[in-house]
Amino acid sequence: MKVRAIARVMDVRNWFEFWADEKYRNTNELKKTYRQMGQLSGGEKAQLTYTILCSAIAYQFGITREGKNSRSLRFIAVDESFSNQDEDKATYLMELCKQLHLQLLVVTPSDKIQIVQDYIAHIHLVQRVNNRHSVMYNMTIKELQHKIKNKEEIAVM
C-alpha cells in the first residue's frame, strides 16, 4: 500500500488537475467539458489528445490560423497512431495537422495508407522480401494511386 502511495505522489500526471472545454467556434458556447480521460472511449481520448497536442504545437511555435510565423519549425512524426482507431479519428488528426500547415512524417501499416493519402505527397514503402531483407520503394502518392488503380506491381525506383 505504501509503495503505491509513493508511486502516485511521484507520478507527475497527478501533480496537476486539468480539463478541456470544447466550445462552438461561431458562438463560443460551451459544448462539452472533459475532466477525466478514464470516462472517454478510446476514440474520444485520441481526439482530445490530438487537439491538446496540436494546440501545444501551435502555441509553442507561434502558429496561427492564418499560417503566420512561417519561420517556425513545422515538422512532426506520427508513428502508427492509426492502428487502434477508426478512420474518422485518424482523419481528424490529419485535418488538424493540415490546418496548422505541419509537415508530416507518417509511419503507418500499408493497410492504413488510405487514411493519409490525401495529406501526403511522397511515400516510402518498406516491404519484407522472402522474410529475409527489406526493400524500400520511393514514389509520389499519385504514382502509388495510379499503380493501385491499374493493379500494377510496385517496382523499386
Number of C-alpha atoms within 10 A of each C-alpha: 6 7 8 9 9 10 12 13 12 11 9 9 10 11 10 7 8 10 11 13 11 14 13 10 9 6 7 9 11 11 10 11 11 15 13 12 14 8 10 13 10 14 16 15 17 21 17 17 14 19 17 13 12 18 14 13 18 20 11 11 14 15 23 14 9 9 13 12 11 12 9 12 14 16 12 13 10 14 12 12 13 22 13 11 13 12 16 12 20 21 16 15 22 21 14 15 22 13 15 20 19 19 15 16 14 19 17 17 13 10 8 15 16 11 17 19 15 12 17 16 12 15 20 14 18 13 13 10 9 7 7 6 8 12 13 14 15 17 17 13 19 15 15 20 13 12 14 12 9 9 9 10 9 14 11 10 7
